[in-house]
Amino acid sequence: MPHVAAQLRAQFGWLDQRFATGRRFILGEQPGLPDAIGYYLVWFVRARWQGGPALFAEFPALEAWEQRVKAIGHGNPAPMSPAEAVEIARSNEPATPEQGDPIDPQTLELGARVSVVPDVNSGEAPVHGTVRLVDRDRIAILRENPRVGTVCVHFPRVGYRVAAV
């Protein structure tokens, strides 16, 4: 992990230098897709690696940007009980369309049985299912859950390992 931390340190340093010039967001004064992607990486490292908070302490301009992006929020969520969420899942069918990727480097095909697990061993169990959607950026798998029936779980391709089972 030390070599990965060294690479992350350099790359997050580049972002910190960009924000140290007074730039509020990656492309300027307004947030955009690069900020969402960058924020996800910062959030992931901070949340999934115990060395994350210490790594970011070196980059005050990056941390200030992180707080600006975090303040954007997540829309307008509506509170619901776990029982309500389970009932919604049980009474609906997955809406994710089938989509394959003919040039996928792993040659994953629709309907193939796979497992998906984080790249970093965080103690999470692999999620097993069948491929419903695969493209350059994401994979969605169908799986059965005894409480809700068929659900479709989406994962980014970055940060996760997908393996045929």
VONU-304528 format. One record per atom (N, C-alpha, C): x, y, z; residue number from 1; atom name. Coordinates in Angstrom, 1 decimal. Layout:
N
R        X        Y        Z     n   atom
R        X        Y        Z   NUM     CA
...
//
This chain:
165
R        X        Y        Z     n   atom
R      0.8     -1.2      0.0     1      N
R      0.0      0.0      0.0     1     CA
R      0.9      1.3      0.0     1      C
R      2.1      1.3      0.5     2      N
R      2.9      2.5      0.5     2     CA
R      3.1      3.1     -0.9     2      C
R      3.3      2.2     -1.9     3      N
R      3.5      2.8     -3.3     3     CA
R      2.2      3.4     -3.8     3      C
R      1.0      2.8     -3.4     4      N
R     -0.3      3.4     -3.8     4     CA
R     -0.4      4.8     -3.1     4      C
R     -0.1      4.8     -1.8     5      N
R     -0.3      6.1     -1.1     5     CA
R      0.6      7.1     -1.7     5      C
R      1.8      6.8     -2.1     6      N
R      2.7      7.8     -2.7     6     CA
R      2.1      8.3     -4.0     6      C
R      1.5      7.4     -4.8     7      N
R      0.9      7.9     -6.1     7     CA
R     -0.3      8.8     -5.8     7      C
R     -1.1      8.4     -4.8     8      N
R     -2.3      9.2     -4.4     8     CA
R     -1.8     10.6     -3.9     8      C
R     -0.8     10.6     -3.1     9      N
R     -0.3     11.8     -2.5     9     CA
R      0.1     12.8     -3.7     9      C
R      0.8     12.3     -4.7    10      N
R      1.2     13.1     -5.8    10     CA
R      0.0     13.6     -6.6    10      C
R     -1.0     12.8     -6.8    11      N
R     -2.1     13.2     -7.6    11     CA
R     -3.0     14.1     -6.8    11      C
R     -3.3     13.9     -5.6    12      N
R     -4.1     14.8     -4.8    12     CA
R     -3.3     16.1     -4.6    12      C
R     -2.0     16.1     -4.6    13      N
R     -1.2     17.3     -4.6    13     CA
R     -1.4     18.2     -5.8    13      C
R     -1.6     17.5     -6.9    14      N
R     -1.9     18.3     -8.1    14     CA
R     -3.2     19.1     -8.0    14      C
R     -4.2     18.4     -7.5    15      N
R     -5.5     19.1     -7.2    15     CA
R     -5.3     20.2     -6.2    15      C
R     -4.6     19.9     -5.1    16      N
R     -4.4     20.9     -4.1    16     CA
R     -3.8     22.2     -4.7    16      C
R     -2.8     22.0     -5.6    17      N
R     -2.1     23.1     -6.2    17     CA
R     -3.1     23.9     -7.1    17      C
R     -4.0     23.2     -7.8    18      N
R     -5.0     23.9     -8.6    18     CA
R     -5.9     24.7     -7.7    18      C
R     -6.4     24.2     -6.6    19      N
R     -7.3     25.0     -5.7    19     CA
R     -6.5     26.1     -5.0    19      C
R     -5.3     25.9     -4.7    20      N
R     -4.5     26.9     -4.0    20     CA
R     -4.4     28.2     -4.8    20      C
R     -4.7     28.2     -6.1    21      N
R     -4.7     29.4     -6.9    21     CA
R     -6.0     30.2     -6.7    21      C
R     -6.9     29.7     -5.9    22      N
R     -8.2     30.4     -5.7    22     CA
R     -9.3     29.9     -6.5    22      C
R     -9.1     28.9     -7.3    23      N
R    -10.1     28.2     -8.1    23     CA
R    -11.1     27.5     -7.1    23      C
R    -12.4     27.7     -7.3    24      N
R    -13.4     27.1     -6.4    24     CA
R    -13.7     25.7     -6.7    24      C
R    -13.7     25.4     -8.0    25      N
R    -14.0     24.0     -8.5    25     CA
R    -13.0     23.7     -9.6    25      C
R    -13.0     22.4    -10.0    26      N
R    -11.9     22.0    -10.9    26     CA
R    -11.9     22.8    -12.2    26      C
R    -13.1     23.1    -12.7    27      N
R    -13.1     23.8    -14.0    27     CA
R    -13.3     25.3    -13.8    27      C
R    -13.5     25.8    -12.6    28      N
R    -13.7     27.2    -12.4    28     CA
R    -14.6     27.5    -11.3    28      C
R    -15.5     28.4    -11.5    29      N
R    -16.4     28.9    -10.4    29     CA
R    -17.6     28.0    -10.1    29      C
R    -18.0     27.2    -11.1    30      N
R    -19.2     26.4    -10.9    30     CA
R    -18.8     24.9    -10.9    30      C
R    -19.4     24.1    -10.0    31      N
R    -19.1     22.7    -10.0    31     CA
R    -19.6     22.0    -11.2    31      C
R    -18.9     20.9    -11.5    32      N
R    -19.2     20.1    -12.7    32     CA
R    -18.9     18.6    -12.5    32      C
R    -19.0     17.8    -13.6    33      N
R    -18.8     16.4    -13.5    33     CA
R    -17.4     16.1    -12.9    33      C
R    -16.3     16.8    -13.3    34      N
R    -15.0     16.5    -12.7    34     CA
R    -15.0     16.7    -11.2    34      C
R    -15.8     17.6    -10.7    35      N
R    -15.8     17.7     -9.2    35     CA
R    -16.5     16.5     -8.6    35      C
R    -17.6     16.0     -9.2    36      N
R    -18.3     14.8     -8.7    36     CA
R    -17.3     13.6     -8.7    36      C
R    -16.6     13.5     -9.8    37      N
R    -15.6     12.3     -9.9    37     CA
R    -14.5     12.5     -8.9    37      C
R    -13.9     13.7     -8.8    38      N
R    -12.9     13.9     -7.8    38     CA
R    -13.3     13.8     -6.4    38      C
R    -14.5     14.2     -6.1    39      N
R    -15.1     14.1     -4.8    39     CA
R    -15.2     12.7     -4.4    39      C
R    -15.7     11.9     -5.3    40      N
R    -15.9     10.4     -5.0    40     CA
R    -14.6      9.8     -4.6    40      C
R    -13.5     10.2     -5.4    41      N
R    -12.2      9.6     -5.0    41     CA
R    -11.7     10.0     -3.7    41      C
R    -11.9     11.3     -3.3    42      N
R    -11.5     11.8     -2.0    42     CA
R    -12.3     11.1     -0.9    42      C
R    -13.6     11.1     -1.1    43      N
R    -14.5     10.4     -0.2    43     CA
R    -14.1      9.0      0.0    43      C
R    -13.9      8.2     -1.1    44      N
R    -13.6      6.8     -1.0    44     CA
R    -12.3      6.6     -0.2    44      C
R    -11.2      7.4     -0.5    45      N
R    -10.0      7.2      0.2    45     CA
R    -10.1      7.5      1.7    45      C
R    -10.8      8.6      1.9    46      N
R    -11.0      9.1      3.3    46     CA
R    -11.8      8.0      4.1    46      C
R    -12.8      7.5      3.5    47      N
R    -13.7      6.6      4.2    47     CA
R    -13.2      5.1      4.3    47      C
R    -12.5      4.7      3.3    48      N
R    -12.1      3.3      3.2    48     CA
R    -10.7      3.0      3.6    48      C
R     -9.9      4.0      3.8    49      N
R     -8.5      3.7      4.2    49     CA
R     -8.2      4.5      5.5    49      C
R     -7.7      3.8      6.5    50      N
R     -7.5      4.5      7.8    50     CA
R     -6.5      5.6      7.7    50      C
R     -5.6      5.5      6.7    51      N
R     -4.6      6.6      6.5    51     CA
R     -5.1      7.8      5.7    51      C
R     -6.3      7.7      5.2    52      N
R     -6.9      8.7      4.4    52     CA
R     -6.9     10.1      5.1    52      C
R     -7.5     10.2      6.3    53      N
R     -7.6     11.6      6.9    53     CA
R     -6.2     12.2      7.1    53      C
R     -5.2     11.4      7.4    54      N
R     -3.8     12.0      7.6    54     CA
R     -3.3     12.4      6.2    54      C
R     -3.6     11.6      5.2    55      N
R     -3.1     12.0      3.8    55     CA
R     -3.7     13.4      3.4    55      C
R     -4.9     13.6      3.6    56      N
R     -5.6     14.8      3.2    56     CA
R     -5.2     16.0      4.1    56      C
R     -4.8     15.8      5.3    57      N
R     -4.4     16.9      6.2    57     CA
R     -3.2     17.7      5.5    57      C
R     -2.5     17.2      4.6    58      N
R     -1.4     17.9      4.0    58     CA
R     -1.9     18.8      2.9    58      C
R     -3.2     18.8      2.5    59      N
R     -3.7     19.5      1.4    59     CA
R     -4.9     20.4      1.8    59      C
R     -4.6     21.5      2.4    60      N
R     -5.7     22.4      2.9    60     CA
R     -6.6     22.9      1.8    60      C
R     -6.1     23.3      0.7    61      N
R     -6.9     23.8     -0.4    61     CA
R     -7.8     22.7     -0.9    61      C
R     -7.3     21.5     -1.0    62      N
R     -8.1     20.3     -1.4    62     CA
R     -9.2     20.0     -0.4    62      C
R     -8.9     20.1      0.9    63      N
R     -9.9     19.9      1.9    63     CA
R    -11.0     21.0      1.9    63      C
R    -10.6     22.2      1.6    64      N
R    -11.6     23.3      1.5    64     CA
R    -12.5     23.0      0.3    64      C
R    -12.0     22.6     -0.8    65      N
R    -12.8     22.2     -2.0    65     CA
R    -13.7     21.0     -1.6    65      C
R    -13.2     20.0     -0.9    66      N
R    -14.0     18.9     -0.5    66     CA
R    -15.2     19.4      0.3    66      C
R    -15.0     20.3      1.2    67      N
R    -16.2     20.9      1.9    67     CA
R    -17.2     21.6      1.0    67      C
R    -16.7     22.3      0.0    68      N
R    -17.6     23.0     -0.9    68     CA
R    -18.4     22.0     -1.7    68      C
R    -17.8     20.9     -2.1    69      N
R    -18.5     19.9     -2.9    69     CA
R    -19.5     19.2     -1.9    69      C
R    -19.1     18.9     -0.8    70      N
R    -19.9     18.2      0.2    70     CA
R    -21.2     19.1      0.5    70      C
R    -21.0     20.4      0.6    71      N
R    -22.1     21.3      0.9    71     CA
R    -23.2     21.3     -0.2    71      C
R    -22.8     20.9     -1.4    72      N
R    -23.8     20.8     -2.4    72     CA
R    -25.0     19.9     -2.0    72      C
R    -24.6     18.8     -1.3    73      N
R    -25.6     17.9     -0.8    73     CA
R    -26.0     16.8     -1.8    73      C
R    -27.1     16.2     -1.4    74      N
R    -27.6     15.0     -2.1    74     CA
R    -29.0     15.1     -2.6    74      C
R    -29.4     16.3     -2.9    75      N
R    -30.8     16.5     -3.4    75     CA
R    -31.7     16.7     -2.2    75      C
R    -32.9     16.2     -2.3    76      N
R    -34.0     16.3     -1.3    76     CA
R    -34.5     14.9     -0.9    76      C
R    -33.7     14.2     -0.1    77      N
R    -34.2     12.9      0.3    77     CA
R    -35.4     13.0      1.2    77      C
R    -36.2     12.0      1.1    78      N
R    -37.4     11.9      1.9    78     CA
R    -37.2     10.8      2.9    78      C
R    -37.5     11.0      4.2    79      N
R    -37.3     10.0      5.2    79     CA
R    -38.3      8.8      5.0    79      C
R    -37.8      7.6      5.2    80      N
R    -38.6      6.4      5.1    80     CA
R    -38.1      5.4      6.1    80      C
R    -39.0      4.6      6.5    81      N
R    -38.6      3.5      7.4    81     CA
R    -38.0      2.3      6.6    81      C
R    -37.2      1.5      7.3    82      N
R    -36.7      0.3      6.6    82     CA
R    -37.8     -0.5      6.0    82      C
R    -38.9     -0.7      6.7    83      N
R    -40.0     -1.5      6.2    83     CA
R    -40.6     -0.9      5.0    83      C
R    -40.7      0.5      4.9    84      N
R    -41.2      1.1      3.7    84     CA
R    -40.3      0.9      2.5    84      C
R    -39.0      1.0      2.7    85      N
R    -38.0      0.7      1.7    85     CA
R    -38.0     -0.7      1.2    85      C
R    -38.2     -1.7      2.1    86      N
R    -38.3     -3.1      1.7    86     CA
R    -39.6     -3.3      0.8    86      C
R    -40.7     -2.6      1.3    87      N
R    -41.9     -2.8      0.5    87     CA
R    -41.8     -2.2     -0.9    87      C
R    -41.2     -1.1     -1.0    88      N
R    -41.0     -0.5     -2.4    88     CA
R    -40.2     -1.4     -3.2    88      C
R    -39.1     -1.9     -2.7    89      N
R    -38.2     -2.9     -3.5    89     CA
R    -39.0     -4.1     -3.8    89      C
R    -39.8     -4.6     -2.9    90      N
R    -40.6     -5.9     -3.2    90     CA
R    -41.6     -5.7     -4.2    90      C
R    -42.3     -4.5     -4.3    91      N
R    -43.4     -4.3     -5.2    91     CA
R    -43.0     -3.7     -6.5    91      C
R    -41.7     -3.6     -6.8    92      N
R    -41.2     -3.1     -8.1    92     CA
R    -40.2     -4.0     -8.7    92      C
R    -40.1     -3.9    -10.0    93      N
R    -39.1     -4.7    -10.8    93     CA
R    -38.0     -3.8    -11.2    93      C
R    -36.8     -4.4    -11.3    94      N
R    -35.6     -3.5    -11.7    94     CA
R    -35.9     -2.9    -13.0    94      C
R    -35.5     -1.6    -13.1    95      N
R    -35.8     -0.8    -14.4    95     CA
R    -34.5     -0.6    -15.2    95      C
R    -33.4     -1.1    -14.7    96      N
R    -32.1     -1.0    -15.5    96     CA
R    -32.2     -1.8    -16.8    96      C
R    -32.0     -1.1    -17.9    97      N
R    -32.1     -1.8    -19.2    97     CA
R    -30.9     -2.8    -19.4    97      C
R    -31.1     -3.8    -20.1    98      N
R    -30.0     -4.7    -20.5    98     CA
R    -29.1     -3.9    -21.4    98      C
R    -27.8     -4.0    -21.2    99      N
R    -26.8     -3.4    -22.0    99     CA
R    -25.5     -4.1    -21.9    99      C
R    -24.9     -4.5    -23.0   100      N
R    -23.6     -5.2    -23.1   100     CA
R    -22.6     -4.2    -23.6   100      C
R    -21.4     -4.7    -23.5   101      N
R    -20.2     -3.9    -24.0   101     CA
R    -19.3     -4.9    -24.9   101      C
R    -19.5     -4.8    -26.2   102      N
R    -18.7     -5.7    -27.0   102     CA
R    -17.2     -5.6    -26.9   102      C
R    -16.7     -4.5    -26.4   103      N
R    -15.2     -4.4    -26.2   103     CA
R    -14.8     -4.4    -24.8   103      C
R    -15.6     -5.0    -23.9   104      N
R    -15.2     -5.0    -22.5   104     CA
R    -14.0     -5.9    -22.3   104      C
R    -13.0     -5.3    -21.7   105      N
R    -11.7     -6.1    -21.5   105     CA
R    -11.9     -7.4    -20.8   105      C
R    -12.9     -7.5    -20.0   106      N
R    -13.1     -8.8    -19.3   106     CA
R    -14.0     -9.7    -20.0   106      C
R    -14.5     -9.3    -21.2   107      N
R    -15.5    -10.0    -22.0   107     CA
R    -16.7    -10.5    -21.2   107      C
R    -17.2     -9.6    -20.3   108      N
R    -18.4     -9.9    -19.5   108     CA
R    -19.6     -9.9    -20.4   108      C
R    -20.5    -10.9    -20.3   109      N
R    -21.6    -10.9    -21.2   109     CA
R    -22.9    -10.9    -20.3   109      C
R    -24.0    -10.4    -20.9   110      N
R    -25.3    -10.3    -20.3   110     CA
R    -25.6    -11.7    -19.8   110      C
R    -26.1    -11.8    -18.5   111      N
R    -26.5    -13.1    -17.9   111     CA
R    -25.4    -13.9    -17.3   111      C
R    -24.2    -13.4    -17.5   112      N
R    -23.0    -14.2    -16.9   112     CA
R    -23.1    -14.0    -15.3   112      C
R    -22.8    -15.1    -14.6   113      N
R    -22.7    -15.0    -13.2   113     CA
R    -21.4    -14.4    -12.8   113      C
R    -21.4    -13.4    -11.9   114      N
R    -20.2    -12.7    -11.4   114     CA
R    -20.3    -12.5     -9.9   114      C
R    -19.1    -12.1     -9.4   115      N
R    -19.0    -11.6     -8.1   115     CA
R    -18.4    -10.2     -8.2   115      C
R    -18.8     -9.3     -7.3   116      N
R    -18.2     -7.9     -7.3   116     CA
R    -17.8     -7.7     -5.9   116      C
R    -16.6     -7.2     -5.7   117      N
R    -16.0     -6.9     -4.4   117     CA
R    -15.1     -5.7     -4.5   117      C
R    -15.0     -4.9     -3.4   118      N
R    -14.1     -3.7     -3.5   118     CA
R    -12.6     -4.2     -3.7   118      C
R    -11.9     -3.3     -4.4   119      N
R    -10.5     -3.6     -4.7   119     CA
R     -9.7     -3.8     -3.4   119      C
R    -10.0     -2.9     -2.4   120      N
R     -9.3     -2.9     -1.1   120     CA
R    -10.0     -3.9     -0.2   120      C
R     -9.3     -4.7      0.5   121      N
R    -10.0     -5.6      1.4   121     CA
R    -10.5     -4.9      2.6   121      C
R    -11.8     -4.6      2.5   122      N
R    -12.5     -3.8      3.6   122     CA
R    -13.4     -4.7      4.4   122      C
R    -13.3     -6.0      4.2   123      N
R    -14.1     -6.9      5.0   123     CA
R    -15.5     -7.2      4.5   123      C
R    -15.8     -6.5      3.3   124      N
R    -17.1     -6.7      2.8   124     CA
R    -17.2     -8.0      2.0   124      C
R    -18.3     -8.7      2.1   125      N
R    -18.5     -9.9      1.3   125     CA
R    -18.8     -9.6     -0.1   125      C
R    -18.3    -10.5     -1.0   126      N
R    -18.6    -10.2     -2.5   126     CA
R    -20.1    -10.3     -2.7   126      C
R    -20.6     -9.5     -3.7   127      N
R    -22.0     -9.5     -4.1   127     CA
R    -22.0    -10.4     -5.4   127      C
R    -22.9    -11.4     -5.3   128      N
R    -23.0    -12.3     -6.5   128     CA
R    -24.3    -12.0     -7.2   128      C
R    -24.3    -12.2     -8.5   129      N
R    -25.5    -12.0     -9.4   129     CA
R    -25.2    -12.2    -10.8   129      C
R    -26.1    -11.8    -11.7   130      N
R    -25.9    -12.0    -13.1   130     CA
R    -25.9    -10.6    -13.8   130      C
R    -25.0    -10.5    -14.8   131      N
R    -24.8     -9.2    -15.4   131     CA
R    -26.1     -8.7    -16.1   131      C
R    -26.5     -7.5    -15.8   132      N
R    -27.7     -6.9    -16.5   132     CA
R    -27.2     -5.8    -17.4   132      C
R    -26.1     -5.1    -16.9   133      N
R    -25.6     -4.0    -17.7   133     CA
R    -24.1     -3.9    -17.4   133      C
R    -23.3     -3.7    -18.5   134      N
R    -21.9     -3.5    -18.3   134     CA
R    -21.4     -2.5    -19.4   134      C
R    -20.6     -1.6    -19.0   135      N
R    -20.0     -0.6    -19.9   135     CA
R    -18.7     -0.2    -19.3   135      C
R    -18.1      0.8    -19.9   136      N
R    -16.7      1.2    -19.5   136     CA
R    -16.7      1.6    -18.0   136      C
R    -17.8      2.3    -17.5   137      N
R    -17.8      2.9    -16.2   137     CA
R    -18.5      2.2    -15.1   137      C
R    -19.4      1.2    -15.5   138      N
R    -20.2      0.6    -14.4   138     CA
R    -20.6     -0.8    -14.8   138      C
R    -21.1     -1.5    -13.8   139      N
R    -21.7     -2.8    -14.0   139     CA
R    -22.9     -2.8    -13.0   139      C
R    -24.0     -3.5    -13.5   140      N
R    -25.2     -3.7    -12.7   140     CA
R    -25.5     -5.1    -12.8   140      C
R    -25.7     -5.7    -11.6   141      N
R    -26.0     -7.1    -11.6   141     CA
R    -27.4     -7.4    -10.9   141      C
R    -28.1     -8.4    -11.4   142      N
R    -29.4     -8.8    -10.8   142     CA
R    -29.0     -9.9     -9.8   142      C
R    -29.7     -9.8     -8.7   143      N
R    -29.6    -10.8     -7.6   143     CA
R    -30.9    -11.0     -6.9   143      C
R    -31.0    -12.1     -6.3   144      N
R    -32.3    -12.4     -5.6   144     CA
R    -32.0    -12.2     -4.1   144      C
R    -33.0    -11.6     -3.5   145      N
R    -33.0    -11.3     -2.1   145     CA
R    -34.3    -11.9     -1.5   145      C
R    -34.2    -12.7     -0.5   146      N
R    -35.4    -13.4      0.1   146     CA
R    -36.5    -12.4      0.6   146      C
R    -36.1    -11.2      1.0   147      N
R    -37.1    -10.3      1.5   147     CA
R    -37.7     -9.4      0.4   147      C
R    -37.0     -9.2     -0.7   148      N
R    -37.5     -8.3     -1.7   148     CA
R    -37.6     -8.8     -3.1   148      C
R    -37.1    -10.0     -3.3   149      N
R    -37.2    -10.6     -4.7   149     CA
R    -36.0    -10.2     -5.5   149      C
R    -36.2     -9.9     -6.8   150      N
R    -35.1     -9.5     -7.7   150     CA
R    -34.7     -8.0     -7.5   150      C
R    -33.5     -7.8     -7.3   151      N
R    -33.0     -6.4     -7.2   151     CA
R    -31.8     -6.2     -8.2   151      C
R    -31.5     -5.0     -8.6   152      N
R    -30.4     -4.7     -9.5   152     CA
R    -29.5     -3.8     -8.7   152      C
R    -28.2     -4.3     -8.5   153      N
R    -27.2     -3.5     -7.8   153     CA
R    -26.2     -3.0     -8.7   153      C
R    -25.9     -1.7     -8.6   154      N
R    -25.0     -1.0     -9.5   154     CA
R    -23.7     -0.7     -8.8   154      C
R    -22.6     -0.9     -9.5   155      N
R    -21.2     -0.6     -9.0   155     CA
R    -20.4      0.2    -10.1   155      C
R    -19.6      1.1     -9.6   156      N
R    -18.6      1.6    -10.6   156     CA
R    -17.6      0.6    -10.9   156      C
R    -17.0      0.7    -12.1   157      N
R    -15.9     -0.3    -12.5   157     CA
R    -14.6      0.1    -11.7   157      C
R    -14.4      1.4    -11.4   158      N
R    -13.2      1.8    -10.7   158     CA
R    -13.4      1.5     -9.2   158      C
R    -12.5      0.8     -8.6   159      N
R    -12.5      0.6     -7.2   159     CA
R    -13.2     -0.8     -6.8   159      C
R    -13.6     -1.5     -7.8   160      N
R    -14.2     -2.8     -7.6   160     CA
R    -13.6     -3.9     -8.5   160      C
R    -13.5     -5.1     -8.1   161      N
R    -13.1     -6.2     -8.9   161     CA
R    -14.3     -7.0     -9.3   161      C
R    -14.4     -7.4    -10.5   162      N
R    -15.5     -8.2    -11.0   162     CA
R    -14.9     -9.5    -11.5   162      C
R    -15.4    -10.6    -11.1   163      N
R    -14.9    -11.9    -11.5   163     CA
R    -16.1    -12.9    -11.8   163      C
R    -15.8    -13.7    -12.9   164      N
R    -16.8    -14.7    -13.2   164     CA
R    -16.9    -15.8    -12.1   164      C
R    -18.1    -16.3    -11.9   165      N
R    -18.2    -17.4    -10.9   165     CA
R    -18.8    -18.6    -11.5   165      C
//
